[in-house]
């Protein structure tokens, strides 16, 4: 079972790039982020014609997540628990059943910039950075709940977190950024330290592997990348993983214009 995560950066602008990759890579399941589309406008037919079941949690103009699956999707829920007032479309869950039933948690974690701090160095309440950290605490709580239930699950998507220095070509450029601040990285570690496996680092320890290159300043040509798209696996799912890779080459395509992210995928013996 091949499961991918892909921040497509706008389904309207990138549907052809996504379809080309689907036809080449042949994933069984794809967790999408930044579809930037309301549910009614999502081009379902493009993916249903390719044999995918489609579930979306959309929002006009920005955010939005979706699941494409060649297996039936069961018990679909939208929205990260913990804040009934949060209207941003950033989280979707569903269960797929292979040899083992796996709960899929697709997420688009808040960016968090600009970082607004008070005189004591604490995130300003109501600011984007405070929202990011609070969202991550809600994600940690959801992971802890699934672990307590002994549910096999994975949490995958655009985390907007650079976990370690080797996950950036030029880490010094990111020191004050919400993606790399100590508080952000510590929040990510608190989730992993519940007992989850960070799939890519379980397979590859070397530096120089990235999943995002900005459109600006020739980042792709200079390989000024960062690794911010991740799979976190529960122990049961980690035991099923046989591979994890990044499809970096599609970032270099000129037409159709690629997303600034590339797909990351895992293979499960499921």
Backbone torsions as a table, in degrees:
resi	resn	phi	psi	omega
1	UNK	NA	117.9	-179.2
2	UNK	-100.8	120.1	-177.4
3	UNK	-120.5	128.6	-177.5
4	UNK	-122.0	154.9	166.9
5	UNK	-119.4	140.8	-174.6
6	UNK	-153.1	114.5	169.5
7	UNK	-81.5	108.1	-171.0
8	UNK	-87.3	-14.6	176.2
9	UNK	57.4	51.3	175.4
10	UNK	103.5	105.2	-176.6
11	UNK	-69.2	-31.5	179.5
12	UNK	-65.2	-42.7	-177.3
13	UNK	-80.1	-24.8	-170.2
14	UNK	-121.4	13.6	-176.2
15	UNK	-60.2	-36.7	179.9
16	UNK	-69.2	-40.5	177.2
17	UNK	-61.7	-40.0	178.6
18	UNK	-66.3	-45.1	-179.3
19	UNK	-63.7	-39.7	177.8
20	UNK	-59.8	-44.2	-179.9
21	UNK	-67.1	-41.4	178.3
22	UNK	-57.9	-43.4	-178.2
23	UNK	-66.1	-33.6	-179.6
24	UNK	-80.4	-47.7	-169.9
25	UNK	-84.6	-26.1	177.6
26	UNK	54.0	52.9	174.1
27	UNK	-73.1	155.8	174.6
28	UNK	-85.8	-32.4	-177.0
29	UNK	-141.6	138.9	175.4
30	UNK	-132.0	129.0	172.6
31	UNK	-100.2	118.2	-175.6
32	UNK	-104.1	146.9	173.2
33	UNK	-128.2	161.2	-179.8
34	UNK	52.2	50.4	175.9
35	UNK	-70.5	-24.4	175.8
36	UNK	52.9	48.4	-175.5
37	UNK	-152.4	141.7	169.0
38	UNK	-70.7	158.7	-175.7
39	UNK	-57.1	-40.8	-174.8
40	UNK	-67.7	-25.0	-177.3
41	UNK	-95.2	-4.0	-179.4
42	UNK	-67.5	131.5	-174.9
43	UNK	-77.2	70.8	-174.6
44	UNK	-57.1	-38.4	-173.8
45	UNK	-58.8	-35.7	180.0
46	UNK	-57.2	-34.5	-174.4
47	UNK	-97.6	-34.4	175.4
48	UNK	-64.9	-34.3	176.7
49	UNK	-65.6	-21.2	177.3
50	UNK	-94.7	7.3	174.3
51	UNK	93.0	12.5	-179.2
52	UNK	-95.0	140.3	161.7
53	UNK	-80.7	142.9	-172.9
54	UNK	-125.7	128.9	171.8
55	UNK	-130.7	135.0	-177.8
56	UNK	-129.7	153.0	169.4
57	UNK	-133.7	89.1	-167.2
58	UNK	-101.1	171.2	-179.3
59	UNK	-156.9	139.1	-174.7
60	UNK	-68.0	121.9	168.6
61	UNK	88.3	-26.4	179.7
62	UNK	-158.4	172.1	-176.7
63	UNK	56.5	-151.0	178.6
64	UNK	92.5	131.7	179.5
65	UNK	-131.3	159.6	-178.6
66	UNK	-154.2	161.3	174.0
67	UNK	-127.1	128.7	169.9
68	UNK	-110.8	129.2	-176.2
69	UNK	-146.1	132.2	174.6
70	UNK	-80.1	-9.2	172.3
71	UNK	-101.8	153.3	177.3
72	UNK	-59.6	143.4	177.0
73	UNK	-103.4	128.0	-177.5
74	UNK	-117.4	152.0	173.6
75	UNK	51.3	57.1	-178.8
76	UNK	-78.5	130.3	175.7
77	UNK	-132.7	149.4	-178.5
78	UNK	-122.8	140.2	177.6
79	UNK	97.2	135.5	178.8
80	UNK	-79.4	125.4	179.7
81	UNK	-60.0	155.6	172.4
82	UNK	116.0	-11.9	179.0
83	UNK	-155.0	97.7	-177.4
84	UNK	-67.4	-16.6	-178.8
85	UNK	-90.2	-5.0	-179.0
86	UNK	-78.5	112.5	-176.7
87	UNK	-100.5	1.3	-178.5
88	UNK	-78.0	133.9	-175.6
89	UNK	-85.9	91.0	-172.8
90	UNK	-129.3	2.1	-170.7
91	UNK	-152.4	137.2	177.4
92	UNK	-146.8	143.5	177.8
93	UNK	-129.0	150.0	172.3
94	UNK	-161.9	161.1	178.7
95	UNK	-111.7	135.9	170.7
96	UNK	-118.2	147.9	-176.5
97	UNK	-118.3	113.3	168.9
98	UNK	-109.8	-131.3	170.8
99	UNK	-65.3	-31.1	175.4
100	UNK	-125.0	139.5	173.4
101	UNK	-74.1	129.9	-178.7
102	UNK	-123.5	129.7	174.9
103	UNK	-85.0	120.5	179.4
104	UNK	-94.2	125.6	176.9
105	UNK	-119.3	104.5	-179.2
106	UNK	-97.0	132.6	-172.3
107	UNK	-141.2	150.5	171.2
108	UNK	-127.2	93.6	-173.0
109	UNK	-72.6	141.3	-177.7
110	UNK	-57.7	145.6	178.4
111	UNK	-67.5	-49.4	175.1
112	UNK	94.5	-5.6	177.7
113	UNK	-92.8	147.6	0.0
114	UNK	-76.1	150.1	177.8
115	UNK	-79.0	115.1	179.3
116	UNK	-110.7	119.2	-178.3
117	UNK	-120.9	147.9	176.3
118	UNK	-85.1	-173.7	-176.1
119	UNK	-64.9	-18.8	178.2
120	UNK	-96.1	7.5	178.8
121	UNK	78.7	15.6	179.2
122	UNK	-98.6	147.3	178.7
123	UNK	-57.1	135.4	179.8
124	UNK	-71.4	127.4	179.9
125	UNK	-57.5	134.4	-179.5
126	UNK	87.1	-8.6	178.9
127	UNK	-81.7	169.3	-177.4
128	UNK	-67.9	-32.7	-179.1
129	UNK	-73.4	-39.3	175.7
130	UNK	-61.1	-39.8	177.9
131	UNK	-62.5	-42.7	178.8
132	UNK	-58.4	-50.1	-176.7
133	UNK	-66.7	-38.1	177.5
134	UNK	-66.3	-38.1	178.4
135	UNK	-63.7	-40.3	179.3
136	UNK	-66.4	-34.4	176.4
137	UNK	-67.9	-37.5	175.0
138	UNK	-64.4	-38.6	177.5
139	UNK	-65.0	-41.0	177.3
140	UNK	-60.6	-42.3	179.4
141	UNK	-63.9	-38.9	178.9
142	UNK	-67.2	-42.0	177.0
143	UNK	-61.6	-42.1	179.1
144	UNK	-62.9	-37.8	178.7
145	UNK	-65.1	-45.5	179.4
146	UNK	-64.7	-37.8	176.5
147	UNK	-64.0	-42.0	179.5
148	UNK	-63.8	-31.0	177.8
149	UNK	-81.6	-5.1	-176.7
150	UNK	58.6	37.3	178.2
151	UNK	-86.8	123.1	171.8
152	UNK	-64.4	125.4	-176.0
153	UNK	-151.9	162.1	169.7
154	UNK	-134.9	147.2	175.0
155	UNK	-119.0	115.4	-173.0
156	UNK	-137.6	147.1	176.5
157	UNK	156.1	-163.4	175.7
158	UNK	-85.8	103.9	-178.1
159	UNK	-83.8	-12.8	-174.3
160	UNK	49.5	40.7	178.2
161	UNK	-134.1	128.0	170.4
162	UNK	-96.5	102.1	-169.9
163	UNK	-65.6	-39.9	-173.7
164	UNK	-139.7	163.8	-178.5
165	UNK	-58.7	-35.8	-178.6
166	UNK	-70.3	-5.1	177.7
167	UNK	-91.8	11.2	175.1
168	UNK	-138.3	138.7	177.2
169	UNK	-63.3	-39.6	-178.1
170	UNK	-130.8	77.0	-173.9
171	UNK	-57.8	-31.5	-178.4
172	UNK	-62.2	-26.7	179.7
173	UNK	-71.5	-14.7	-173.9
174	UNK	-108.9	4.4	-170.9
175	UNK	-52.4	-46.4	-176.3
176	UNK	-93.2	2.7	-177.4
177	UNK	-79.6	147.1	-179.6
178	UNK	-59.7	-23.9	-179.5
179	UNK	-74.4	-18.3	-171.6
180	UNK	-131.1	0.2	179.5
181	UNK	-60.7	152.5	-178.9
182	UNK	-56.6	-37.7	-178.8
183	UNK	-64.9	-37.6	179.7
184	UNK	-67.5	-46.1	-178.8
185	UNK	-66.9	-36.5	177.7
186	UNK	-65.8	-39.2	178.2
187	UNK	-63.9	-38.7	176.6
188	UNK	-64.0	-43.8	179.5
189	UNK	-63.5	-34.9	178.5
190	UNK	-62.7	-33.9	176.7
191	UNK	-70.8	-50.2	-179.3
192	UNK	-59.6	-40.4	-174.8
193	UNK	-71.8	-3.1	170.2
194	UNK	-65.4	-19.1	-178.1
195	UNK	124.5	22.2	179.9
196	UNK	-94.3	158.9	177.8
197	UNK	-108.9	126.5	173.5
198	UNK	-82.8	106.8	-163.0
199	UNK	-57.6	-48.7	-174.7
200	UNK	-64.7	-43.7	-178.8
201	UNK	-72.0	-17.3	172.8
202	UNK	-72.6	-20.8	-178.8
203	UNK	-105.5	-34.1	-173.2
204	UNK	-133.6	124.6	-178.9
205	UNK	-105.9	-11.0	-173.4
206	UNK	-77.7	155.8	175.7
207	UNK	-77.1	177.7	174.8
208	UNK	88.3	15.5	179.8
209	UNK	-114.9	119.8	-173.7
210	UNK	-130.8	160.6	178.8
211	UNK	-125.9	-0.2	-178.0
212	UNK	-145.1	133.4	173.5
213	UNK	-134.1	122.1	-178.8
214	UNK	-59.4	150.6	175.0
215	UNK	-70.0	-23.0	-172.5
216	UNK	-87.2	158.1	168.2
217	UNK	58.5	28.5	175.5
218	UNK	60.5	34.9	-174.1
219	UNK	-59.5	-40.9	-178.3
220	UNK	-65.3	-45.8	-177.4
221	UNK	-64.9	-28.3	178.2
222	UNK	-96.3	3.2	-177.3
223	UNK	54.8	37.3	176.4
224	UNK	-83.2	71.8	-175.0
225	UNK	-105.5	169.6	171.7
226	UNK	-138.1	155.0	177.8
227	UNK	-107.2	107.3	-176.5
228	UNK	-129.2	0.8	179.9
229	UNK	-106.9	119.9	-167.2
230	UNK	-134.9	155.0	166.9
231	UNK	-111.9	126.2	168.0
232	UNK	-111.6	128.8	-171.6
233	UNK	-117.4	137.1	170.8
234	UNK	-68.1	162.9	-178.3
235	UNK	-54.8	-39.9	-178.7
236	UNK	-64.6	-38.7	-178.8
237	UNK	-76.9	-37.2	177.0
238	UNK	-58.2	-35.4	179.1
239	UNK	-66.8	-21.6	-179.2
240	UNK	-89.7	-16.1	-173.1
241	UNK	-70.6	132.0	176.3
242	UNK	-115.0	-14.5	-179.6
243	UNK	-163.9	158.0	172.4
244	UNK	-152.2	126.2	-177.6
245	UNK	-141.9	163.4	176.7
246	UNK	-115.0	126.6	178.9
247	UNK	-88.1	71.4	-171.2
248	UNK	-70.5	-27.2	-170.4
249	UNK	-63.9	-26.0	-176.5
250	UNK	-69.8	-16.5	177.5
251	UNK	-66.5	-24.8	-176.8
252	UNK	-86.1	-1.2	179.7
253	UNK	-72.9	146.6	-178.5
254	UNK	-95.2	-38.1	179.8
255	UNK	-139.3	136.6	-12.2
256	UNK	-64.5	152.3	-175.2
257	UNK	-56.3	127.3	-175.3
258	UNK	-78.3	164.1	167.7
259	UNK	-66.3	161.2	173.4
260	UNK	-78.7	-8.3	171.9
261	UNK	-105.3	163.5	171.9
262	UNK	-125.7	161.3	-180.0
263	UNK	-69.1	144.3	167.8
264	UNK	-118.7	136.9	-177.6
265	UNK	-139.8	154.2	174.0
266	UNK	-121.9	155.8	173.4
267	UNK	-115.2	127.1	177.9
268	UNK	-112.4	139.9	172.0
269	UNK	-81.6	75.2	-173.1
270	UNK	-138.4	NA	NA
